[in-house]
């Protein structure tokens, strides 16, 4: 299989753009050295190479099946989980007191990128287990931590998140799963959950479900939702987890992609014997779950990006080896065919893929860097509070833009292959199926767009976008010091002004009191916002690359790397940033075409 990611680019982002080594000055990360970060990525590559890549195609063709109430998955999943547990990678970013290593999230993101590019479905098992264990450590009692989370971080047990219900979908206000209090302090859980990734399998002795449910008498809406630990098996009198906890695999969804990860329909309490344990306080479940959801949202953005990375390198390899046609300047049919990478349109598609992959890595790594700085400085620090404010705003963008544009990038990769890309002879058809879910996972594009425009940019008097735009302007000012970057700095400054103009126009609609008109084109606003913030990331990378060229006088492959960075940045500005013109025109247009007419008139 072709190269699936660029270690040189990951090193560039970690060491040159975000200067990950500087995190070691903070007490939270003081036990690390930069060399240790390299070792983490080396370990990720070893796991990817030995276990994940070899199983990528076969685990898709031999998808999980539900037979006699039990789901069997590809055996390599168990090998993967064991390797992750043995290496300590599941809990690597956790605090020491929770069995973790306090690894910077930024380094862990690069670790996940390497593994995800090799096999995106397998990463789901560890991501969900780590996220659910982290939630229990964050909000659960010491007893819950010791009984459940301690055995999850070693991969002895796995974890899931159970939010979605058949009648509610993404509307968590309509959750109807119930929790009835028992005399011993536990709760009887009754209800159904759907699309539960890794919700059942045969690779671990127990599966720990985190379930949103409503305690009898709780308020309607999201304010009445509580969170429960509901294991597949609960403990007997001797402390052995052998008692069936009435969690039934009702069905398995046969998906378009990511087939190695089973998506389950689970029924809790069909025999009135499903016991749950309350996490934290009653009626605060959704608040707790948002920790895991936001972690997962960045993970979904990563998913769109690392699948796109694997697709890009596969398409690049094919384009370098596939002869077809001749250069448009050559009409001599006696001459040999040229490789398709020499055709301008193929180069456009490949450069688009590269621009999206490396731009989205920048956007996502920025978010992880903010998180690390919050840990380093302490959440009460004023600078950390600013980072948290920007992170809250950008998490929804960092999930959505890479998911949507990851789909576009993979699609262009498939197009490079032509007819072969549509066959099982090459991996692009599988990648196209795998990546498609990313714009749906953890909240659809439409939902996140409503959140960005309806909440993110308006909260606290618009403080988050103000802070973000100030950060963008810092990069613009720095870029203006380089003659080659000056036109691009000016372009981004102009686009920032355009975004502010659109935002003020839409907020004016909100002031009129009709939210449907205000939010009707929120998805277009999300795209506009995403394009501009990724352009910011590309300009940041351009500044670092240009500084390296001017100050280090690199030669050979190193010079080519930095020059390619500048070239791809230019491509993004000329081919992608320009799309803001049409998006802004529509968002400033006063003609309302998608809202019911009576609402417009009202």
Buried (B, 14 or more C-beta within 10 A) or exposed (E): BBBBBBBEBBBBBBBBBBEBBEBBEBEBBEEBEBEEBBEBBEBBBEBBEBBBBBBBBEBBEBBBEBEEEEBBBBEBBBBBBBBBBEBBBBBBBBBEEBBBBBBBBBBBBBBBBBBBBBBBBBBBBBBBBBBBBBBBBBBBBEEBBEBBBBBBBBBBBBBBBBBBBEEBBEEBEEBEBBBBBEEEEBBBBBBBBBBBBBBBBEBBEBBBBBBBBBBEEBEEEBEBBBBBBBBBBBBEEEEEBEBEBBBBBBEBBEBEBBBBBBBBBBBBBBEEBBBBBBBBEBBBBBBBBEBBBBBBBBBBBBBBBBBBBBBBBBBBBBBEEBEEEBEEEEEEEEEEEBBBBBBEEBBEBBBBBBBBBBBBBBBBBBBBBBBBBBBBBEEEBEEBBBBBBBBBBBBBBBBBBBBBBBBBBBBBBBBBBEEBBBEEEBBBBBBBBBBBBBBBBBBBBBBBBBBBBBEBBBBEEBBBBBBBBEBBBEBBEBBBEBEEBEEBBEBBBEBBEBBEEBBEBBBEBBEEEBEBBBBBBBBBBBBBBBBBBBBBBBBBBBBBBBBBBEEEEBEEEBBEBBBBBBBBBBBBBEEBBEEBEEBBEEBEEEEBEEBEEEEBEE
